[in-house]
Amino acid sequence: LGDVMERLASVEVLSLSRNRVAKIDACAHMHRLQDLNLNFNRVASLEPLRACGALRRLFLAGNRVRSLAPLAACRALETVGLHGNHVARLGDALAAARLLPRLQALDLSANPCASGPGYRPAALQALPYLQELDGEGVTPFDREAAGAAGQGRGAGAEEDAEDLRDRFEAEALLEAEEGNDGASAAAGGPGIASVTGSPRAGALDSLSLAQPAPLRLRRIAAEAARGVLGPG
């Protein structure tokens, strides 16, 4: 038994995906463990991982995990993948994640806690240092939505993510139109507008305007969203 325990203590990388694993008690002895892949098993409790202080990457998609609390002890964690588990309380999950100073990528997609419309802004407000959430890189739009969700605007009213996305898209249309106007004037005719290279490109997933729409209507929509139109 002593030899077995010594071998467990020296394990740094362990992959046991798709093996019907239900309990991970042995991990409590793996003090050097850095990478753990237990995707698509039957794991419900992460309690043994409290002893894995060196753990950097954890993959547990498709299991039965309900709580991230034990991970708060794994302060070296950089990546946590928990897609398709049973995590229901977003506040508790984010409270645990906030105790991980090196966390860069978190995946809570397909969990009950990620089903609400304000999930992404709330998660990024709590975890502003994240670089990736649910497999998607964090964009400038994401960060502004997260800031708005926490601070509100005007007379205390909050600007939700949908409002922000509408405003970003309208502003991008205006920028595209102005660029299109310049290109049309230089070429003597209408051109194809694109904002792929603009500062908004990341926030708009490289929105392209393959066919020019009526420019005046686009200007009205954009200016209305920016709040520059007067009454009437």
NUMIVO-644631 format. One line per field, with one value per residue: residue number from 1; x, y negated, z negated of N, C-alpha, C in turn. Coordinates in nm, 4 decimals. Each point is the difference from the previous one (the first is absolute). Layout:
BEGIN
num	(NUM; ...)
neast	(X; ...)
nnorth	(Y; ...)
nup	(Z; ...)
caeast	(X; ...)
canorth	(Y; ...)
caup	(Z; ...)
ceast	(X; ...)
cnorth	(Y; ...)
cup	(Z; ...)
END
This chain:
BEGIN
num	(1; 2; 3; 4; 5; 6; 7; 8; 9; 10; 11; 12; 13; 14; 15; 16; 17; 18; 19; 20; 21; 22; 23; 24; 25; 26; 27; 28; 29; 30; 31; 32; 33; 34; 35; 36; 37; 38; 39; 40; 41; 42; 43; 44; 45; 46; 47; 48; 49; 50; 51; 52; 53; 54; 55; 56; 57; 58; 59; 60; 61; 62; 63; 64; 65; 66; 67; 68; 69; 70; 71; 72; 73; 74; 75; 76; 77; 78; 79; 80; 81; 82; 83; 84; 85; 86; 87; 88; 89; 90; 91; 92; 93; 94; 95; 96; 97; 98; 99; 100; 101; 102; 103; 104; 105; 106; 107; 108; 109; 110; 111; 112; 113; 114; 115; 116; 117; 118; 119; 120; 121; 122; 123; 124; 125; 126; 127; 128; 129; 130; 131; 132; 133; 134; 135; 136; 137; 138; 139; 140; 141; 142; 143; 144; 145; 146; 147; 148; 149; 150; 151; 152; 153; 154; 155; 156; 157; 158; 159; 160; 161; 162; 163; 164; 165; 166; 167; 168; 169; 170; 171; 172; 173; 174; 175; 176; 177; 178; 179; 180; 181; 182; 183; 184; 185; 186; 187; 188; 189; 190; 191; 192; 193; 194; 195; 196; 197; 198; 199; 200; 201; 202; 203; 204; 205; 206; 207; 208; 209; 210; 211; 212; 213; 214; 215; 216; 217; 218; 219; 220; 221; 222; 223; 224; 225; 226; 227; 228; 229; 230; 231; 232)
neast	(0.0833; 0.1104; 0.0337; -0.1228; 0.0016; 0.1218; -0.0478; -0.1054; 0.0837; 0.0553; -0.1287; 0.0306; -0.0201; -0.1327; -0.0249; -0.1243; -0.0034; -0.1340; 0.0106; -0.1111; 0.0957; -0.0265; 0.1100; 0.0530; -0.0300; 0.0477; -0.0715; -0.0558; 0.0578; -0.0561; 0.0937; 0.0487; -0.1230; 0.0245; -0.0179; -0.1313; -0.0178; -0.1192; 0.0122; -0.1302; -0.0101; 0.0076; 0.0982; -0.0295; 0.1044; 0.0408; -0.0552; 0.0348; -0.0462; -0.0545; 0.0443; -0.0566; 0.0888; 0.0555; -0.1278; 0.0253; -0.0266; -0.1292; -0.0271; -0.1238; 0.0049; -0.1319; 0.0072; 0.0041; 0.0979; -0.0209; 0.1197; 0.0454; -0.0652; 0.0161; -0.0312; -0.0619; 0.0292; -0.0421; 0.0819; 0.0528; -0.1297; 0.0193; -0.0382; -0.1302; -0.0185; -0.1183; 0.0172; -0.1299; 0.0087; -0.0074; 0.0891; -0.0702; 0.0873; -0.0308; -0.0643; -0.0361; -0.0317; -0.0501; -0.0598; -0.0169; -0.0458; -0.0586; 0.0064; -0.0124; 0.1089; 0.0245; -0.1252; 0.0137; -0.0363; -0.1293; -0.0481; -0.1107; 0.0241; -0.1294; 0.0191; -0.0817; 0.1172; 0.0207; -0.1211; 0.0298; -0.0775; 0.0105; 0.0077; 0.0223; -0.0796; -0.0859; 0.0277; -0.0022; -0.1102; -0.0336; 0.0290; 0.0373; 0.0747; -0.1195; 0.0632; -0.0611; -0.1238; -0.0221; 0.1297; -0.0418; 0.0854; 0.0501; -0.1052; 0.0347; -0.0857; 0.0565; 0.1145; -0.0474; -0.0510; 0.1128; 0.0670; -0.0814; 0.0137; 0.1255; 0.0112; -0.0709; -0.1026; 0.0168; -0.1320; 0.1077; -0.0490; -0.0105; 0.1118; -0.0988; 0.0400; -0.1298; -0.0221; 0.0999; -0.0429; -0.1245; 0.0482; 0.0721; -0.1042; -0.0807; 0.0883; 0.0101; -0.1338; -0.0020; 0.0918; -0.0712; -0.1113; 0.0641; 0.0502; -0.1244; -0.0450; 0.1077; -0.0209; -0.1312; 0.0307; 0.0926; -0.0898; -0.0808; -0.0173; -0.1103; 0.0450; 0.0799; -0.0823; 0.1077; -0.0261; 0.0419; 0.0508; -0.1220; 0.0118; -0.1155; 0.0939; 0.0822; -0.0589; 0.0140; 0.0989; 0.0776; -0.0972; -0.0573; 0.0018; -0.0420; -0.1178; 0.0298; -0.0409; -0.1259; 0.0921; -0.1012; -0.0637; 0.1154; 0.0166; -0.1293; 0.0073; 0.1148; -0.0438; -0.1118; 0.0731; 0.0689; -0.1282; 0.0338; -0.1090; -0.0441; -0.0878; -0.0742)
nnorth	(0.1207; 0.0057; 0.1032; 0.0472; -0.0315; 0.0539; 0.0983; 0.0071; -0.0130; 0.0819; 0.0335; -0.0412; 0.0991; -0.0142; 0.0939; -0.0129; -0.0692; -0.0054; 0.0009; -0.0703; -0.0887; 0.0442; 0.0548; -0.1086; 0.0847; 0.0778; -0.0966; 0.0330; 0.1027; -0.0657; -0.0249; 0.0752; 0.0418; -0.0124; 0.1119; -0.0246; 0.1079; -0.0377; -0.0454; -0.0223; -0.0266; 0.0412; -0.0865; 0.0077; 0.0461; -0.1248; 0.0467; 0.1150; -0.0879; -0.0137; 0.1235; -0.0361; -0.0478; 0.0989; 0.0338; 0.0115; 0.1191; -0.0279; 0.1205; -0.0445; -0.0154; -0.0165; -0.0624; 0.0158; -0.0835; -0.0291; 0.0187; -0.1254; 0.0005; 0.1317; -0.0541; -0.0625; 0.1255; 0.0079; -0.0761; 0.1112; 0.0249; 0.0362; 0.1280; -0.0307; 0.1242; -0.0575; 0.0050; -0.0246; -0.0762; 0.0036; -0.0899; -0.0262; -0.0208; -0.0976; -0.0605; 0.1212; 0.0293; -0.1222; 0.0209; 0.1257; -0.0357; -0.0906; 0.1139; 0.0063; -0.0515; 0.1242; 0.0058; 0.0618; 0.1275; -0.0301; 0.1236; -0.0757; 0.0038; -0.0025; -0.0940; 0.0365; -0.0217; 0.0588; 0.0290; -0.0868; -0.1010; -0.0213; 0.1265; -0.0229; -0.1091; 0.0774; 0.1004; -0.0843; -0.0432; 0.1243; 0.0332; -0.1231; 0.0891; 0.0560; 0.0910; 0.1031; -0.0101; 0.1216; 0.0070; -0.1177; -0.0594; -0.0666; -0.0666; -0.1119; 0.0522; 0.1184; -0.0664; -0.0652; 0.1127; 0.0579; -0.1049; 0.0018; 0.1308; -0.0388; -0.0947; 0.0517; -0.0708; -0.1262; 0.0014; 0.0754; -0.0213; 0.1328; 0.0019; 0.0729; 0.1252; 0.0207; -0.0935; 0.0512; 0.1236; -0.0454; -0.0621; 0.1063; 0.0750; -0.0868; -0.0105; 0.1318; 0.0023; -0.0920; 0.0666; 0.1116; -0.0684; -0.0587; 0.1218; 0.0461; -0.1075; 0.0125; 0.1325; -0.0252; -0.1040; 0.0772; 0.0989; -0.0976; 0.0839; 0.0728; 0.0216; 0.0950; -0.0187; -0.0116; 0.0550; 0.0947; -0.1088; -0.0277; -0.0980; -0.0080; 0.0388; -0.0056; -0.1140; -0.0139; 0.0787; -0.1058; -0.0787; 0.0546; -0.1025; 0.1171; -0.0544; -0.1126; -0.0373; -0.0482; -0.0836; -0.0728; 0.1131; 0.0438; -0.1194; -0.0014; 0.1292; -0.0251; -0.1145; 0.0678; 0.1048; -0.0945; -0.0237; -0.0139; 0.0712; -0.1165; -0.0521; 0.0901)
nup	(0.0000; -0.0736; 0.0801; -0.0129; -0.1276; 0.0002; 0.0748; -0.0767; -0.0982; 0.0895; 0.0089; 0.1233; 0.0844; -0.0048; 0.0901; -0.0449; 0.1117; -0.0093; -0.1336; -0.0025; -0.0132; -0.1215; -0.0489; -0.0524; -0.0981; 0.0977; 0.0545; -0.1149; 0.0628; 0.1008; -0.0847; 0.0978; -0.0085; 0.1302; 0.0673; -0.0082; 0.0745; -0.0438; 0.1223; -0.0040; -0.1301; -0.1246; 0.0075; -0.1301; -0.0662; -0.0193; -0.1095; 0.0594; 0.0880; -0.1182; 0.0114; 0.1138; -0.0812; 0.0709; -0.0134; 0.1306; 0.0517; -0.0031; 0.0489; -0.0225; 0.1297; -0.0019; -0.1183; -0.1311; 0.0243; -0.1283; -0.0520; 0.0168; -0.1149; 0.0184; 0.1171; -0.0973; -0.0349; 0.1261; -0.0681; 0.0488; -0.0145; 0.1261; 0.0110; 0.0033; 0.0418; -0.0183; 0.1298; -0.0014; -0.1099; -0.1324; 0.0355; -0.1102; -0.0959; 0.0851; -0.0984; -0.0385; 0.1266; 0.0153; -0.1169; 0.0395; 0.1193; -0.0746; -0.0640; 0.1320; -0.0514; 0.0396; -0.0359; 0.1169; -0.0151; 0.0152; -0.0129; -0.0082; 0.1288; 0.0346; -0.0927; -0.0974; -0.0609; 0.1165; -0.0447; -0.0960; 0.0443; -0.1311; 0.0365; 0.1281; 0.0047; -0.0684; 0.0819; 0.1025; -0.0579; -0.0365; 0.1270; -0.0257; -0.0605; 0.0152; 0.0715; -0.0570; 0.0469; -0.0420; 0.0116; -0.0434; 0.0818; -0.1018; 0.0495; 0.0661; 0.0872; -0.0206; 0.0077; 0.1062; 0.0487; -0.0363; 0.0503; 0.1055; -0.0018; -0.0277; 0.0944; 0.1002; 0.0434; 0.0383; -0.0252; 0.0065; 0.1200; 0.0026; 0.0713; 0.0498; 0.0102; 0.0110; -0.0924; -0.0706; 0.0258; -0.0221; -0.1068; -0.0363; 0.0324; -0.0647; -0.0992; 0.0045; 0.0102; -0.0957; -0.0719; 0.0241; -0.0305; -0.1024; -0.0327; 0.0136; -0.0684; -0.0813; -0.0104; -0.0169; -0.0794; -0.0554; -0.0042; -0.0411; -0.0984; -0.0255; -0.1225; -0.0425; -0.1014; -0.0729; -0.1190; 0.0842; 0.0539; -0.0407; -0.0940; 0.0649; 0.0834; -0.1060; -0.0344; 0.1295; -0.0446; 0.0266; -0.0461; 0.1049; 0.0821; 0.0370; -0.0386; 0.0644; -0.1214; 0.0001; 0.0441; 0.0480; 0.0273; 0.0486; 0.0592; 0.0348; 0.0340; 0.0607; 0.0558; 0.0263; 0.0335; 0.0631; 0.0158; 0.1280; 0.0222; 0.0353; -0.0864; 0.0673)
caeast	(-0.0833; 0.0889; 0.0525; -0.1100; -0.0211; 0.1127; -0.0197; -0.1082; 0.0494; 0.0879; -0.0751; -0.0188; -0.1018; -0.0886; -0.1158; -0.0882; -0.1290; -0.0876; 0.0302; -0.1031; 0.0552; -0.0975; 0.0690; 0.1387; 0.0687; 0.1444; 0.0624; 0.0407; 0.1406; 0.0792; 0.0361; 0.0717; -0.0876; -0.0155; -0.1017; -0.0944; -0.1087; -0.1020; -0.1177; -0.1003; -0.0047; -0.1148; 0.0511; -0.0948; 0.0668; 0.1377; 0.0630; 0.1390; 0.0918; 0.0516; 0.1400; 0.0797; 0.0396; 0.0765; -0.0870; -0.0075; -0.1048; -0.0995; -0.1040; -0.1022; -0.1243; -0.0871; -0.0053; -0.1163; 0.0486; -0.0955; 0.0659; 0.1403; 0.0621; 0.1311; 0.1054; 0.0559; 0.1302; 0.0934; 0.0253; 0.0815; -0.0849; -0.0063; -0.1100; -0.1009; -0.1042; -0.1101; -0.1150; -0.0954; -0.0122; -0.1250; 0.0226; -0.1239; 0.0095; 0.1055; 0.0723; 0.0935; 0.1042; 0.0889; 0.0713; 0.1134; 0.0923; 0.0693; 0.1130; 0.1039; 0.0638; 0.0611; -0.1012; -0.0112; -0.1068; -0.1034; -0.1117; -0.1178; -0.1096; -0.0877; -0.0357; -0.1176; 0.0382; 0.0374; -0.1155; -0.0630; 0.0481; 0.1064; 0.1077; 0.1357; 0.0461; 0.0191; 0.1218; 0.1174; 0.0102; 0.0615; 0.1314; 0.0435; 0.1288; -0.0171; 0.0290; -0.0915; -0.1165; -0.0806; 0.0609; 0.0061; 0.0868; -0.0675; 0.0127; -0.0291; -0.1438; -0.0247; 0.0472; -0.0879; -0.1263; 0.0233; 0.0087; -0.1331; -0.0815; 0.0363; -0.0048; -0.1231; 0.0207; -0.1042; -0.0526; 0.0068; -0.0532; 0.1060; -0.0019; 0.0215; 0.0894; -0.0666; 0.0081; 0.1375; 0.0281; -0.0676; 0.0736; 0.1260; -0.0264; -0.0405; 0.1184; 0.0832; -0.0634; 0.0309; 0.1401; 0.0099; -0.0596; 0.0914; 0.1077; -0.0552; -0.0182; 0.1297; 0.0436; -0.0858; 0.0370; 0.1286; -0.0145; -0.1060; -0.1189; -0.0173; 0.0924; -0.0406; 0.0505; 0.0421; 0.0629; 0.0881; 0.1245; -0.0250; 0.0144; -0.1164; -0.0096; -0.0038; -0.1280; -0.1088; 0.0324; 0.0390; -0.1195; 0.0216; -0.1210; 0.0249; -0.0783; -0.0301; -0.1401; -0.0217; 0.0917; -0.0682; -0.0679; 0.1009; 0.0472; -0.1031; 0.0010; 0.1229; -0.0007; -0.1002; 0.0582; 0.1017; -0.0675; 0.0325; -0.1151; -0.0847; -0.1418; -0.0608)
canorth	(-0.1207; -0.1156; -0.0224; -0.0561; -0.1384; -0.0789; -0.0201; -0.0972; -0.1326; -0.0521; -0.0192; -0.1399; -0.0055; 0.1155; -0.0073; 0.1147; -0.0351; 0.1073; 0.1243; 0.0228; -0.0312; -0.0672; -0.0573; -0.0368; -0.0061; 0.0186; -0.1285; -0.0666; 0.0339; -0.0432; -0.1368; -0.0624; 0.0044; -0.1289; 0.0114; 0.1073; 0.0106; 0.0971; -0.0282; 0.1027; 0.1056; -0.0116; -0.0676; -0.0937; -0.0808; -0.0404; -0.0153; 0.0459; -0.0897; -0.1014; 0.0318; -0.0119; -0.1404; -0.0289; 0.0198; -0.1171; 0.0176; 0.0973; 0.0210; 0.0862; -0.0128; 0.1162; 0.0730; -0.0299; -0.0947; -0.1034; -0.1092; -0.0272; -0.0456; 0.0598; -0.0512; -0.1222; 0.0340; 0.0279; -0.1380; -0.0040; 0.0300; -0.0954; 0.0402; 0.0871; 0.0345; 0.0715; 0.0019; 0.1089; 0.0578; -0.0328; -0.1202; -0.0777; -0.1292; -0.0769; -0.0774; 0.0874; 0.0400; -0.1135; -0.0268; 0.0927; -0.0340; -0.1252; 0.0320; 0.0592; -0.1192; 0.0259; 0.0535; -0.0711; 0.0584; 0.0673; 0.0466; 0.0432; 0.0136; 0.1175; 0.0187; -0.0835; -0.1353; -0.0787; -0.0091; -0.1312; -0.0967; -0.0845; 0.0858; -0.0355; -0.1235; 0.0213; 0.0788; -0.0811; -0.1034; 0.0635; 0.0534; -0.0904; 0.0416; 0.1124; -0.0192; 0.0849; 0.0477; 0.0958; 0.0277; -0.1201; -0.1050; -0.1168; -0.1129; -0.1313; -0.0073; 0.0754; -0.0744; -0.1154; 0.0523; 0.0365; -0.1238; -0.0592; 0.0814; -0.0294; -0.1409; -0.0651; -0.1239; -0.1012; -0.0146; 0.1268; 0.1120; 0.0832; 0.0242; 0.1441; 0.0407; -0.0158; -0.1419; -0.0303; 0.0601; -0.0829; -0.1253; 0.0294; 0.0307; -0.1226; -0.0831; 0.0621; -0.0290; -0.1384; -0.0032; 0.0659; -0.0895; -0.1106; 0.0548; 0.0320; -0.1272; -0.0443; 0.0882; -0.0243; -0.1267; 0.0168; 0.0911; -0.0484; 0.0836; 0.0694; 0.1091; 0.0939; -0.0477; 0.1045; -0.0513; 0.1051; -0.0553; -0.1116; 0.0341; 0.0722; 0.1306; 0.1079; 0.0009; 0.0323; 0.1242; -0.0348; -0.0272; -0.0519; -0.0409; 0.0487; -0.0790; -0.1282; -0.0319; -0.1452; -0.0624; -0.0944; 0.0755; 0.0499; -0.1136; -0.0328; 0.1026; -0.0113; -0.1223; 0.0164; 0.0825; -0.0766; -0.1044; -0.1320; -0.0620; -0.0782; 0.0373; -0.0358)
caup	(0.0000; -0.0059; 0.1336; 0.0796; -0.0424; 0.0483; 0.1435; 0.0159; -0.0378; 0.1050; 0.1241; 0.0393; 0.1059; -0.0073; 0.0899; -0.0177; 0.0599; 0.0476; -0.0706; -0.1017; -0.1322; -0.0860; -0.1153; 0.0307; -0.1294; 0.0169; 0.0337; -0.1236; -0.0257; 0.1155; -0.0345; 0.1108; 0.1179; 0.0688; 0.1046; -0.0289; 0.0978; -0.0392; 0.0814; 0.0299; -0.1005; -0.0908; -0.1189; -0.0606; -0.1027; 0.0251; -0.1312; -0.0069; 0.0691; -0.0927; -0.0302; 0.1239; 0.0070; 0.1211; 0.1165; 0.0884; 0.1004; -0.0433; 0.1000; -0.0581; 0.0770; 0.0049; -0.1261; -0.0843; -0.1001; -0.0400; -0.0724; 0.0272; -0.1239; -0.0303; 0.0876; -0.0562; -0.0578; 0.1105; 0.0410; 0.1213; 0.1152; 0.1105; 0.0880; -0.0607; 0.0963; -0.0653; 0.0905; -0.0109; -0.1337; -0.0702; -0.0810; 0.0078; -0.0692; 0.0633; -0.1007; -0.0703; 0.0951; 0.0233; -0.1253; -0.0033; 0.1085; -0.0334; -0.0873; 0.0845; 0.0584; 0.1308; 0.0913; 0.1274; 0.0823; -0.0773; 0.0827; -0.0758; 0.0956; -0.0157; -0.1405; -0.0317; -0.0394; 0.1182; 0.0894; -0.0053; 0.1005; -0.0524; -0.0516; 0.0443; -0.0653; -0.1435; -0.0191; 0.0303; -0.1022; -0.1160; 0.0369; 0.1076; 0.0556; 0.0923; 0.1410; 0.0763; -0.0745; 0.0761; 0.1295; 0.0836; -0.0507; -0.0566; 0.0919; -0.0588; -0.0275; -0.1229; -0.1162; -0.0208; -0.0527; -0.1392; -0.0757; -0.0067; -0.0898; -0.1378; -0.0363; 0.0426; 0.0759; -0.0187; -0.1350; -0.0702; 0.0782; 0.0565; 0.1440; 0.0136; 0.1088; 0.1293; 0.0341; 0.0395; 0.1303; 0.1001; 0.0158; 0.0675; 0.1400; 0.0676; 0.0183; 0.1033; 0.1279; 0.0336; 0.0407; 0.1301; 0.0995; 0.0259; 0.0807; 0.1312; 0.0698; 0.0481; 0.1077; 0.1158; 0.0605; 0.0682; 0.1136; 0.0876; -0.0082; -0.1274; -0.0283; -0.1047; -0.1287; -0.0936; -0.1204; -0.0479; -0.0505; -0.0891; -0.1412; -0.0484; 0.0653; -0.0976; -0.0691; 0.0917; 0.0705; 0.1378; 0.0786; 0.1345; 0.0696; 0.1354; 0.0938; -0.0611; -0.0280; 0.0172; -0.0926; -0.0878; -0.1047; -0.0918; -0.0788; -0.0990; -0.1046; -0.0767; -0.0790; -0.1056; -0.1050; -0.0706; -0.0743; 0.0510; 0.0653; -0.0883; 0.0067; 0.1290)
ceast	(0.0868; 0.0556; -0.1049; -0.0205; 0.1126; -0.0134; -0.1103; 0.0503; 0.0860; -0.0720; -0.0192; -0.1096; -0.0830; -0.1205; -0.0804; -0.1379; -0.0732; 0.0325; -0.1003; 0.0513; -0.1032; 0.0662; 0.1458; 0.0814; 0.1511; 0.0712; 0.0487; 0.1466; 0.0920; 0.0403; 0.0765; -0.0848; -0.0197; -0.1117; -0.0890; -0.1155; -0.0931; -0.1291; -0.0873; 0.0139; -0.1230; 0.0381; -0.1020; 0.0677; 0.1456; 0.0806; 0.1446; 0.1002; 0.0526; 0.1491; 0.0923; 0.0413; 0.0765; -0.0851; -0.0140; -0.1143; -0.0925; -0.1114; -0.0992; -0.1333; -0.0808; 0.0030; -0.1221; 0.0349; -0.1045; 0.0675; 0.1468; 0.0777; 0.1359; 0.1136; 0.0636; 0.1372; 0.1065; 0.0408; 0.0913; -0.0829; -0.0015; -0.1190; -0.0920; -0.1108; -0.1067; -0.1263; -0.0905; -0.0019; -0.1307; 0.0154; -0.1192; 0.0126; 0.1192; 0.0827; 0.1043; 0.1155; 0.0999; 0.0796; 0.1219; 0.1036; 0.0795; 0.1210; 0.1158; 0.0710; 0.0590; -0.1003; -0.0125; -0.1157; -0.0954; -0.1130; -0.1095; -0.1201; -0.0754; -0.0154; -0.1234; 0.0364; 0.0304; -0.1170; -0.0645; 0.0588; 0.1143; 0.1202; 0.1395; 0.0479; 0.0264; 0.1292; 0.1241; 0.0148; 0.0697; 0.1434; 0.0596; 0.1312; -0.0130; 0.0351; -0.0960; -0.1118; -0.0850; 0.0518; 0.0093; 0.0900; -0.0800; 0.0303; -0.0196; -0.1492; -0.0337; 0.0380; -0.0881; -0.1345; 0.0139; 0.0077; -0.1349; -0.0891; 0.0298; -0.0241; -0.1328; 0.0310; -0.1144; -0.0379; -0.0056; -0.0529; 0.1141; -0.0194; 0.0279; 0.0801; -0.0623; 0.0035; 0.1398; 0.0323; -0.0665; 0.0774; 0.1309; -0.0227; -0.0391; 0.1197; 0.0897; -0.0581; 0.0313; 0.1442; 0.0170; -0.0540; 0.0948; 0.1176; -0.0454; -0.0206; 0.1320; 0.0479; -0.0806; 0.0395; 0.1297; -0.0151; -0.1074; -0.1238; -0.0056; 0.0998; -0.0572; 0.0637; 0.0355; 0.0634; 0.0966; 0.1273; -0.0196; 0.0201; -0.1180; -0.0025; -0.0076; -0.1340; -0.1135; 0.0256; 0.0271; -0.1206; 0.0371; -0.1342; 0.0197; -0.0766; -0.0342; -0.1508; -0.0188; 0.0766; -0.0708; -0.0692; 0.0999; 0.0522; -0.1002; 0.0040; 0.1223; -0.0023; -0.1031; 0.0565; 0.1047; -0.0610; 0.0280; -0.1151; -0.0820; -0.1443; -0.0609; 0.1062)
cnorth	(-0.1258; -0.0348; -0.0640; -0.1472; -0.0898; -0.0293; -0.1022; -0.1412; -0.0627; -0.0276; -0.1492; -0.0164; 0.1266; -0.0221; 0.1284; -0.0295; 0.1245; 0.1358; 0.0317; -0.0221; -0.0784; -0.0695; -0.0247; -0.0122; 0.0109; -0.1309; -0.0742; 0.0268; -0.0494; -0.1467; -0.0723; -0.0090; -0.1393; 0.0019; 0.1199; -0.0044; 0.1128; -0.0253; 0.1245; 0.1228; -0.0231; -0.0693; -0.1022; -0.0944; -0.0271; -0.0104; 0.0488; -0.0951; -0.1114; 0.0216; -0.0217; -0.1448; -0.0380; 0.0071; -0.1287; 0.0088; 0.1147; 0.0080; 0.1041; -0.0152; 0.1283; 0.0861; -0.0447; -0.0974; -0.1072; -0.1212; -0.0107; -0.0327; 0.0641; -0.0565; -0.1273; 0.0244; 0.0224; -0.1314; -0.0129; 0.0225; -0.1146; 0.0276; 0.0956; 0.0220; 0.0858; -0.0036; 0.1189; 0.0708; -0.0460; -0.1231; -0.0939; -0.1406; -0.0789; -0.0765; 0.0831; 0.0402; -0.1134; -0.0355; 0.0906; -0.0374; -0.1264; 0.0234; 0.0620; -0.1117; 0.0205; 0.0481; -0.0866; 0.0501; 0.0789; 0.0394; 0.0553; 0.0192; 0.1302; 0.0424; -0.0850; -0.1446; -0.0898; -0.0249; -0.1379; -0.0967; -0.0867; 0.0776; -0.0484; -0.1321; 0.0187; 0.0757; -0.0851; -0.1179; 0.0567; 0.0432; -0.0840; 0.0411; 0.1179; -0.0401; 0.0791; 0.0488; 0.0876; 0.0211; -0.1178; -0.1045; -0.1192; -0.1216; -0.1333; -0.0182; 0.0710; -0.0811; -0.1227; 0.0443; 0.0369; -0.1242; -0.0655; 0.0766; -0.0323; -0.1433; -0.0673; -0.1251; -0.0952; -0.0092; 0.1352; 0.1174; 0.0771; 0.0159; 0.1476; 0.0317; -0.0219; -0.1449; -0.0359; 0.0562; -0.0812; -0.1280; 0.0231; 0.0240; -0.1251; -0.0901; 0.0572; -0.0241; -0.1424; -0.0126; 0.0605; -0.0901; -0.1131; 0.0464; 0.0294; -0.1259; -0.0474; 0.0836; -0.0247; -0.1279; 0.0139; 0.0834; -0.0451; 0.0861; 0.0711; 0.1134; 0.0923; -0.0428; 0.1178; -0.0647; 0.1023; -0.0566; -0.1134; 0.0412; 0.0779; 0.1451; 0.1134; 0.0107; 0.0458; 0.1265; -0.0263; -0.0169; -0.0573; -0.0357; 0.0340; -0.0797; -0.1331; -0.0188; -0.1491; -0.0780; -0.0930; 0.0743; 0.0524; -0.1130; -0.0352; 0.0994; -0.0145; -0.1222; 0.0072; 0.0819; -0.0738; -0.1140; -0.1398; -0.0652; -0.0764; 0.0442; -0.0470; -0.0073)
cup	(0.0000; 0.1360; 0.0906; -0.0341; 0.0502; 0.1489; 0.0263; -0.0276; 0.1090; 0.1319; 0.0276; 0.1051; -0.0060; 0.0904; -0.0113; 0.0593; 0.0478; -0.0635; -0.1113; -0.1419; -0.0804; -0.1186; 0.0350; -0.1290; 0.0144; 0.0304; -0.1240; -0.0332; 0.1119; -0.0158; 0.1109; 0.1273; 0.0589; 0.1045; -0.0287; 0.0993; -0.0427; 0.0764; 0.0152; -0.0898; -0.0875; -0.1299; -0.0512; -0.0985; 0.0377; -0.1290; -0.0043; 0.0648; -0.0895; -0.0275; 0.1199; 0.0233; 0.1250; 0.1265; 0.0800; 0.1001; -0.0405; 0.1029; -0.0522; 0.0736; -0.0094; -0.1237; -0.0802; -0.1112; -0.0279; -0.0637; 0.0375; -0.1264; -0.0289; 0.0842; -0.0536; -0.0611; 0.1070; 0.0649; 0.1208; 0.1259; 0.1008; 0.0912; -0.0742; 0.1015; -0.0645; 0.0854; -0.0315; -0.1338; -0.0640; -0.0896; 0.0167; -0.0564; 0.0545; -0.1019; -0.0723; 0.0910; 0.0211; -0.1248; -0.0125; 0.1053; -0.0308; -0.0887; 0.0763; 0.0758; 0.1385; 0.1043; 0.1248; 0.0851; -0.0879; 0.0930; -0.0899; 0.0927; -0.0234; -0.1447; -0.0287; -0.0329; 0.1193; 0.0934; 0.0038; 0.1007; -0.0493; -0.0492; 0.0388; -0.0603; -0.1489; -0.0277; 0.0224; -0.0950; -0.1230; 0.0274; 0.1137; 0.0661; 0.0956; 0.1430; 0.0880; -0.0903; 0.0905; 0.1421; 0.0938; -0.0644; -0.0499; 0.0867; -0.0723; -0.0304; -0.1305; -0.1224; -0.0267; -0.0553; -0.1465; -0.0878; -0.0172; -0.0956; -0.1453; -0.0411; 0.0329; 0.0798; -0.0293; -0.1460; -0.0685; 0.0780; 0.0614; 0.1492; 0.0197; 0.1250; 0.1371; 0.0456; 0.0496; 0.1368; 0.1103; 0.0268; 0.0745; 0.1486; 0.0772; 0.0253; 0.1091; 0.1388; 0.0448; 0.0472; 0.1386; 0.1097; 0.0355; 0.0850; 0.1413; 0.0829; 0.0586; 0.1168; 0.1258; 0.0711; 0.0784; 0.1257; 0.0971; -0.0028; -0.1321; -0.0137; -0.1037; -0.1294; -0.0879; -0.1210; -0.0560; -0.0606; -0.0983; -0.1445; -0.0543; 0.0476; -0.0991; -0.0677; 0.0882; 0.0786; 0.1477; 0.0913; 0.1361; 0.0626; 0.1465; 0.1038; -0.0653; -0.0190; 0.0241; -0.1057; -0.0975; -0.1136; -0.1018; -0.0890; -0.1091; -0.1151; -0.0885; -0.0903; -0.1117; -0.1140; -0.0794; -0.0789; 0.0502; 0.0734; -0.1016; 0.0090; 0.1294; 0.1047)
END
